[in-house]
Amino acid sequence: MDSSNRLGDIEISDPQAMRALAHPVRLTILDRLTRHGPATATQLAPDVGATPSVTSWHLRHLAGFGLVRDSEPGTDRRQRRWEAAARGFRFQTPQDPADEAGRSAARVLSQQMFLRYADLPSRWAAEVEPELDPAWQRLAGLANTRLVVSAEELAAIEDGIERILAPYVTRDPAERPADSRGVQVMRYVLPEGAEEQTGQTP
């Protein structure tokens, strides 16, 4: 596996694929398949807020870009079952300033993802955190740490975080401890604008 992609994500570089994924229903479909495993369009429909036929259309669109694929058939072989092509996905804004199509598509997908997860922390705090055991409550929450670093140093920090996460993300489910539970690790890496750098702490 590429050392820059230790988590086994599918890498999206095609602007058309980014724009295809930048849709609330498609992001929800991919999230549902990644989290809960293979499903039919009918099973997905209630979660994504669309009819089975519309959900099926979105699934075929995602499949055209290699983001989902056919899964092993279930007990009812008349129902087409789908699965995520990888455990996650990643994309980057192209470095080439002339690649306006790529930069625009990455921006649209980023915005949709920010919108999708914007209220997740507040919903977690209201609905999940009060029911957690004290041991889990103590470990949960968020951190807000400001750094002053170069682009290369920030890339090294991101690489170090993924190096730590990778063994837990990629291990076989049979190797998980009996008291394991799902944990959402959200990373917002938000470089500040130039106007915020004036008078910064050295």
TAHUHU-V305088 format. One record per backbone hydrogen bond with DSSP energy under -0.5 kcal/mol. CO is the residue of the C=O (numbers start at 1). NH is the residue of the N-H. If there is no record, write none. Layout:
CO|NH, CO|NH
//
This chain:
2|5, 5|8, 8|87, 10|12, 10|90, 11|13, 12|92, 14|18, 15|19, 16|20, 17|21, 18|22, 21|23, 23|27, 24|28, 25|29, 26|30, 27|31, 28|32, 29|33, 30|34, 31|35, 32|36, 33|37, 39|82, 40|44, 41|45, 42|46, 44|47, 44|48, 45|49, 45|50, 51|55, 52|56, 53|57, 54|58, 55|59, 56|60, 57|61, 58|62, 59|63, 60|64, 61|65, 62|65, 62|67, 63|66, 67|85, 69|83, 75|77, 76|79, 78|80, 80|41, 81|71, 82|39, 83|69, 88|10, 90|12, 95|97, 96|99, 98|100, 99|103, 100|104, 101|105, 102|106, 103|107, 104|108, 105|109, 106|110, 107|111, 108|112, 109|113, 110|114, 111|115, 112|116, 113|117, 114|118, 117|120, 117|121, 119|123, 120|124, 121|125, 122|126, 123|127, 123|128, 124|128, 124|129, 128|131, 128|132, 129|132, 133|136, 133|137, 134|138, 135|139, 136|140, 147|149, 150|154, 151|155, 152|156, 153|157, 154|158, 155|159, 156|160, 157|161, 158|162, 159|163, 160|164, 161|165, 162|166, 163|167, 165|168, 165|169, 166|170, 167|171, 172|175, 173|176, 177|180, 183|185, 184|186, 186|188, 187|189, 188|190, 189|191, 193|196, 194|197, 197|200
//
